[in-house]
Amino acid sequence: MIAQPKASHFINGTYVEDTAGDAIPVIFAATGEQLATVHAGTPAIVEQALAAAAEAQKEWAKWSPRDRGRVLTRAAQIIRDRNEELSQLETLDTGKPIQETRVADATSGADALEYFGGLAGTLTGEHIPLGEDWVYTVREPLGVCVGIGAWNYPTQIACWKAAPALACGNAMVFKPSETTPLCALKIAEILIEAGLPKGVFNVVQGMGATGAQLVSDPRVEKVSLTGSVPTGKKVYAAAAAEMKHVTMELGGKSPMIVFEDADIENAVGGAILGNFYSSGQICSNGTRVFVHSAIKDKFLKRLAERSAQAIIGDPREDATSIGPMVSETQMDIVLDYIAKGKSEGARLICGGERLDRDGFFIAPTVFADVTDDMTIAREEIFGPVMAVLDFDDEAEVIARANGTEFGLSAGVFTKDIQRAHRVIGQLQAGSCFINSYNDAPVEAPFGGVKASGVGRENSKQAIEHYSQMKSVYVRMGDVEAPF
């Protein structure tokens, strides 16, 4: 498959190149091979994209909501029709196994476009009677929105941000991660093919400087970022300086609590999904696995057995279930955390090393006897590293689970449904799971509390973050004034 795009950027309905921008190599994580090169957006490219978006948004906002929705639903169908092609590109872009990208990336993006396409026609205001006077409200778009993507789900994130923004009548300039710059360009192509007016959705490549120019531009009314907490704080501060609307979907160090009555197979399956899917590169992962001491040995034994069944290899092969880290840099970060886990006294159950092969592969790693003060229990690793911690008491584990700056996700495994709801009700997290982990249907709001984010993506809640309400008071009688 040819990975090199026609040009680096997609602006005003067409590919645009400017080689004056810094070169960004696209590396296939399974081999270290360079697949393509794109260039960072220069100030002139950013200006071109913002100008196109500002102009196109005026006309797009005049479309009826139902007509806007039809464009999104057509785009969703095109994505489904081309799922194999888009999945292969995502695998090249990220290194994730093709068995994963076929079901969790472009398909999720299509779900978002379809959902918000269907929701578009319902975006109405209300009539508020006040005797003979009355008020009506009108839901209006914000204007030009900036989306900043992360590298772990480039296709999905582009659609998660574009779908509600476009449904509400906004235009968007989207900046993918410089690590995975390819997939968003295909989404831009497909949206145009589906009937989106030129300039409504634009893609600009780049690093931090490009993002900073986008965020600080006075024409931008909204910034939506998926990324790390340190990056989120910088972007949030820059947006706040200009009173821009924001959605921040940031990192986490989420707890997964396994009680003594839990179904061991399901709990182990949840831990695998919440730690090793996408090679552990998922912000909502339950990387602090609290296991009741009564079943700890049984849990660890089964976890080691099932982890040994992972097929680690070329992500283009159908059988592969674990791929490489997205980049050499990320691999080195994860290996450093593994070294800290060993040095601080955690017991290594399996993995714990780089694999002796081309690419950026790390074996799925499980540490037991982890304590709350260890680095691997406090900091987000973003790799296939699971920390298993013991507990004996419900109140104790709730307090320990909440003892973090993060609050993105949390999970509970137990057959006691009353305890499940009781515990989930006390956990400080935005996206929670009972006897499951990391499900993210578009119908459900997704986002965190505390340092893990501001606002919500997906569901009807996202509409509130991409639109604003105008209130109109209508007086039917005379105006009474004091003079």
FIBA-949250 format. One record per residue (C-alpha): x, y, z; residue in one letter. Coordinates in steps of 0.001 Angstrom, whole numbers, padded with zeros to 6 digits, always signed. Example, Ala and Ser with C-alpha at 12.3 -4.5 7.8 and 13.67 -1.06 7.14 Angstrom:
2
+012300-004500+007800A
+013670-001060+007140S
***
This chain:
483
+000000+000000+000000M
+001298+003462-000911I
+001449+005543+002264A
+002816+008778+000791Q
-000090+011269+000551P
-000588+013550-002428K
+000528+016478-000279A
+000964+017323+003376S
-002144+019426+003992H
-005778+019447+002901F
-007159+022979+002651I
-010265+024363+000982N
-011149+021032-000586G
-007792+020118-002080T
-004303+018909-001220Y
-001758+021658-000571V
+002011+021390-000224E
+004609+023762+001181D
+008007+022126+001524T
+009298+025155+003421A
+007848+023549+006538G
+009977+021156+008571D
+010005+017610+007200A
+008065+015088+009298I
+009083+011475+008620P
+006385+008809+008843V
+007952+005692+010359I
+006444+002202+010253F
+006788+001143+013865A
+007080-002566+013082A
+010277-002170+011066T
+011633+001333+011623G
+011256+001939+007885E
+010310+005428+006656Q
+007068+005148+004681L
+006373+008769+003821A
+007254+012374+004496T
+004991+015317+005202V
+005857+018899+006052H
+004808+020985+009016A
+002454+023816+008305G
+004195+027139+007860T
+002501+030333+009102P
+001281+030840+005541A
-000314+027376+005473I
-002019+027960+008819V
-003330+031291+007595E
-004630+029689+004409Q
-006483+027025+006394A
-008011+029438+008900L
-009093+031849+006179A
-010731+029022+004235A
-012499+027762+007346A
-013751+031203+008373A
-015170+031889+004925E
-016719+028461+004410A
-018319+028375+007852Q
-020574+031318+007047K
-022269+029410+004247E
-022210+026012+005983W
-024072+027508+008937A
-026875+028530+006580K
-027516+024932+005536W
-030459+023282+007208S
-029372+020935+009999P
-030893+017972+008167R
-028898+018771+005019D
-025730+018978+007088R
-026618+015647+008606G
-026986+014010+005199R
-023390+014886+004362V
-022158+013258+007557L
-024198+010096+007069T
-022971+009781+003468R
-019388+010127+004716A
-020033+007416+007288A
-021156+005018+004569Q
-018127+005770+002398I
-015855+005046+005370I
-017580+001706+005965R
-017266+000827+002288D
-013523+001553+002451R
-012874+000134+005887N
-010199-002289+004711E
-008201+000398+002910E
-008498+002827+005821L
-007617+000114+008336S
-004469-000817+006449Q
-003413+002826+006377L
-004073+003153+010117E
-001921+000083+010743T
+000930+001615+008752L
+000439+004966+010487D
+000298+003626+014056T
+001699+000088+014047G
-001517-001282+015543K
-002542-004807+014472P
-004847-004991+011477I
-007233-007196+013481Q
-007703-004183+015760E
-007844-001377+013219T
-010502-003220+011211R
-012953-003054+014111V
-011941-000136+016330A
-010740+002778+014233D
-012419+003750+010956A
-015573+001930+012076T
-015677+004052+015232S
-015191+007183+013139G
-018068+006143+010896A
-020248+005567+013956D
-019577+009138+015101A
-020361+010686+011723L
-023539+008622+011431E
-024670+009400+014974Y
-024196+013161+014725F
-025525+013146+011174G
-028738+011682+012535G
-028734+014055+015495L
-028293+017182+013367A
-031971+017575+012542G
-032903+017565+016244T
-030764+020577+017130L
-033591+022948+017936T
-034355+025551+020556G
-037405+025918+022764E
-040381+028179+023395H
-040728+029547+026935I
-044167+031110+027700P
-044198+034028+030155L
-047836+035059+030263G
-048512+037128+027159E
-044751+037562+026629D
-042470+034719+025635W
-038860+033722+025021V
-037459+031511+022321Y
-033990+030040+022114T
-031879+029337+019049V
-028952+026917+018955R
-026133+028504+016966E
-022691+027275+015857P
-019585+028658+017525L
-017708+029383+014290G
-014224+028083+013504V
-013051+025179+015667C
-009560+023742+016008V
-009101+020014+016638G
-005772+018684+017857I
-005390+014926+017639G
-003347+012287+019444A
-001326+009572+017748W
-003055+006481+019085N
-006399+006690+017219Y
-005845+009154+014343P
-008899+008225+012242T
-011269+007909+015157Q
-010177+011146+016827I
-010513+013149+013605A
-014107+011941+013273C
-014959+012280+016977W
-014043+015957+016754K
-015321+016703+013265A
-018735+015043+013574A
-020315+017176+016336P
-018532+020303+015125A
-019856+019988+011576L
-023324+018856+012672A
-023677+022121+014604C
-022638+024242+011609G
-019021+024940+012538N
-015929+024669+010376A
-012787+022917+011604M
-009052+023022+011131V
-007673+019712+012372F
-004028+019136+013283K
-003111+015454+013561P
-000265+014282+015731S
+003037+014606+013927E
+003638+010924+014756T
+000571+009707+012825T
-000215+012328+010171P
-001739+010221+007374L
-005247+009133+008290C
-006926+012515+008821A
-006135+013430+005214L
-008268+010513+004026K
-011155+011660+006236I
-010917+015120+004675A
-011059+013553+001199E
-014093+011480+002090I
-015989+014417+003576L
-015557+016362+000344I
-016692+013336-001647E
-019775+013125+000588A
-020733+016692-000289G
-019101+018820+002387L
-018405+022322+001037P
-014768+023158+000473K
-013070+024750+003460G
-015395+023377+006136V
-012915+020674+007213F
-009202+021277+006733N
-006107+019337+007818V
-002819+021018+008682V
+000250+019061+009757Q
+002716+020243+012326G
+004219+020160+015776M
+003715+022388+018800G
+004399+025656+017014A
+001696+024933+014438T
-000771+024046+017157G
+000070+027206+019082A
-000602+029381+016038Q
-003954+027701+015510L
-005024+027942+019143V
-004080+031588+019555S
-005709+032886+016358D
-008601+035271+017136P
-010811+033685+014455R
-010882+030435+016410V
-013803+030066+018824E
-013243+026517+020075K
-010288+024203+020732V
-010651+020449+021223S
-007528+018551+022239L
-006830+014875+022801T
-003418+014492+024385G
-001324+014403+027533S
-002016+016397+030682V
+001071+018656+030290P
+000088+019502+026706T
-003522+019994+027769G
-002573+022490+030449K
-000617+024580+027943K
-003383+024534+025339V
-006083+025187+027946Y
-004170+028210+029250A
-003683+029612+025754A
-007369+029155+024927A
-008480+030658+028236A
-006438+033780+027539A
-008736+034441+024574E
-011934+033137+026277M
-012265+030288+023786K
-014465+027248+024342H
-012461+024104+025095V
-012773+020348+025284T
-009778+018610+026844M
-009585+014800+026662E
-006368+014065+028497L
-004503+011233+030171G
-005196+008941+033076G
-003944+006429+035586K
-007241+004671+035936S
-008120+002061+038562P
-009641-001337+037814M
-010916-003062+040969I
-011329-006836+041027V
-013276-008094+044049F
-012987-011590+045495E
-016276-012734+043918D
-015393-011578+040393A
-015457-013951+037451D
-011727-014518+037017I
-011821-015042+033252E
-013806-011870+032674N
-011642-009883+035076A
-008461-011086+033378V
-010011-010283+030001G
-010858-006797+031199G
-007326-006300+032476A
-005905-007415+029123I
-008192-005043+027217L
-007450-002264+029688G
-003675-002624+029488N
-002477-004388+026334F
-004932-003441+023572Y
-003195-001003+021192S
+000025-002029+022970S
-001243-000165+026017G
-001441+003154+024185Q
-004947+004158+025314I
-005604+007081+027643C
-008468+005409+029514S
-006532+002219+030303N
-007009+000683+033738G
-003318+000469+034509T
-003734+000207+038282R
-005365-003186+038732V
-006435-003604+042359F
-007004-007308+043044V
-008448-008644+046302H
-005750-010548+048159S
-007976-013643+048409A
-007808-014197+044636I
-004526-012465+043774K
-002516-015634+043104D
-005278-017166+040993K
-005679-013910+039055F
-001944-013550+038390L
-001583-017180+037315K
-004382-016900+034768R
-003163-013477+033615L
+000325-014870+032926A
-001151-017840+031056E
-003317-015690+028825R
-000589-013089+028258S
+001649-015885+026963A
-000962-016542+024267Q
-000478-013084+022735A
+000802-013196+019167I
+003406-010468+018838I
+004485-009705+015311G
+003944-007868+012056D
+000757-005829+012569P
-000185-006380+008922R
-000692-010088+009625E
-004221-011156+010552D
-003091-013311+013482A
-001051-010620+015240T
-002661-009419+018461S
+000151-007229+019837I
+001990-004725+017673G
+004881-002357+018354P
+004950+000921+020205M
+004101+003814+017926V
+007663+005188+017886S
+011159+004602+019171E
+010736+007566+021499T
+007638+006088+023093Q
+009321+002693+023375M
+012236+004242+025261D
+009834+006039+027622I
+008071+002769+028436V
+011333+000857+028901L
+012447+003509+031370D
+009253+003005+033382Y
+009807-000765+033354I
+013307-000214+034737A
+011853+001957+037504K
+009329-000737+038361G
+012125-003258+038772K
+014366-000923+040754S
+011586+000139+043118E
+010823-003434+044115G
+007799-004478+042054A
+007710-008211+041226R
+007910-008931+037505L
+005392-011578+036463I
+005969-011523+032715C
+007442-009374+029962G
+009614-006504+031037G
+011870-006206+028020E
+012246-005066+024446R
+011889-007876+021951L
+014931-008803+019873D
+013549-007935+016452R
+013185-004976+014121D
+010763-002276+015166G
+009680-000940+018535F
+008274-004007+020276F
+007889-004460+024037I
+006560-007681+025548A
+003303-007285+027522P
+004514-006599+031049T
+002853-007365+034384V
+004175-006219+037756F
+002745-007588+041014A
+003208-006467+044629D
+003016-002875+043436V
+002491-000219+046098T
+000758+003125+045730D
+003971+005132+046042D
+005816+003404+043186M
+006378+005420+040025T
+004596+002842+037856I
+001495+003254+040066A
+001488+007053+039941R
+002489+008150+036433E
+000866+007484+033075E
+003117+005121+031119I
+001168+004724+027843F
+002534+001321+027043G
+001876-002378+027749P
+002692-002221+031467V
+000177-003416+034077M
+000572-002716+037789A
-001264-005180+040064V
-001900-003962+043608L
-003360-005909+046556D
-006328-004835+048695F
-008563-006314+051386D
-011214-003738+052218D
-013776-001910+050055E
-013392+001490+051702A
-009631+001164+051560E
-009524+000404+047839V
-011917+003247+046998I
-009676+005729+048807A
-006569+004366+047118R
-008225+004335+043695A
-009135+008003+044106N
-005670+008949+045360G
-004474+010373+042048T
-004567+013627+040112E
-006231+011775+037241F
-009883+010890+036788G
-010538+009604+033298L
-011878+006069+033775S
-012507+003375+036365A
-013755-000209+036373G
-015187-002677+038870V
-015436-006462+038523F
-017820-008180+040947T
-020891-010406+040880K
-022476-008268+043619D
-024417-005696+041594I
-025172-003569+044646Q
-021484-003338+045481R
-020687-002609+041844A
-022926+000467+041752H
-021946+001516+045270R
-018246+001500+044446V
-018595+003087+040996I
-020666+005829+042618G
-017704+006764+044812Q
-014937+006597+042220L
-013775+009939+040860Q
-013800+009261+037129A
-015784+010349+034111G
-016061+007105+032110S
-016721+004005+034191C
-017314+000305+033613F
-018927-002560+035516I
-017712-006066+034587N
-016229-004626+031397S
-013536-002180+030344Y
-012776+000395+027623N
-016105+000240+025789D
-016646+003588+024056A
-019904+003685+022064P
-020608+007027+020418V
-023956+007171+022203E
-022205+007514+025595A
-020335+010641+026750P
-016578+010166+027080F
-014248+012305+029153G
-012639+012789+032531G
-012592+014765+035744V
-009749+016349+037702K
-006586+016563+035573A
-007975+014147+033003S
-010024+016671+031144G
-012745+019242+030618V
-015963+018613+028720G
-017202+015471+027011R
-016832+013902+023600E
-019572+011886+021880N
-023274+011593+022817S
-025692+014489+023024K
-023320+016104+025531Q
-020871+016946+022731A
-023464+019206+021108I
-023265+021507+024127E
-019529+021909+023525H
-019846+022831+019826Y
-022801+025211+019942S
-024234+028065+021966Q
-027739+029153+022848M
-029198+032523+021890K
-032139+033671+024004S
-034726+036056+022522V
-037304+037788+024751Y
-040475+038854+022929V
-042715+041472+024595R
-046248+041513+023225M
-047428+044628+025069G
-046133+048090+025833D
-042772+048756+027462V
-043022+050247+030958E
-040157+052559+031834A
-039542+054714+034932P
-039290+057902+032857F
***
